[in-house]
Amino acid sequence: MLENHNYKTMFESYPDVVNVKEMREMLGGISSTLAYKLLKQEKIKSIKIGREYKIAKLNLINYIINK
């Protein structure tokens, strides 16, 4: 489980919920193809509102830590 310290310090300049563009930046500039693949395969949990994915920063941190 994620420690509270990691959540407060990792990506502190980003909002608590990010879009795909911000997610790509946070993961080191990955391609759009890879980003959507990770979301569609539910490797990174997200919700889809209309045509847009919304990703909780916490889910990205958990993905990174557990990799």
C-alpha positions in Angstrom: 0.0 0.0 0.0 1.1 3.5 -0.7 2.6 5.5 2.2 1.1 8.9 2.8 4.5 10.5 2.4 4.9 9.3 -1.2 1.5 10.7 -2.1 2.4 14.1 -0.7 5.8 14.3 -2.4 5.4 12.6 -5.7 4.1 14.7 -8.5 3.1 17.5 -6.1 2.9 20.0 -9.0 0.1 18.0 -10.6 -3.6 18.0 -9.6 -5.1 15.0 -7.8 -6.9 13.9 -11.0 -5.0 14.2 -14.3 -5.8 13.6 -18.0 -3.9 11.5 -20.5 -1.6 14.3 -21.5 -0.5 14.9 -17.9 -0.3 11.1 -17.3 2.1 10.8 -20.2 4.3 13.6 -18.8 4.3 12.0 -15.4 5.4 8.7 -16.9 8.4 10.2 -18.6 6.8 11.2 -21.9 5.4 7.8 -23.0 3.6 7.6 -26.3 -0.1 8.1 -26.7 -0.4 4.6 -27.9 1.2 3.1 -24.8 -0.8 5.5 -22.5 -4.1 4.4 -24.0 -3.0 0.7 -23.9 -2.2 0.9 -20.2 -5.6 2.5 -19.5 -7.6 0.1 -21.7 -5.9 -2.9 -20.2 -6.6 -1.5 -16.8 -3.0 -1.6 -15.8 -3.6 2.0 -14.6 -7.1 2.4 -13.1 -9.1 5.3 -14.5 -12.6 6.4 -15.3 -13.9 7.6 -18.6 -16.1 10.6 -18.8 -17.5 11.1 -22.2 -14.5 10.6 -24.5 -11.9 11.6 -21.9 -10.0 9.5 -19.4 -9.6 10.8 -15.8 -6.8 9.2 -13.8 -6.3 9.7 -10.1 -2.7 10.7 -9.3 -2.8 8.0 -6.6 -3.4 5.3 -9.3 -0.3 6.5 -11.2 1.9 6.5 -8.1 0.7 3.0 -7.2 1.4 1.8 -10.8 5.0 3.2 -10.6 5.7 1.8 -7.1 4.4 -1.6 -8.0 6.3 -1.9 -11.2 
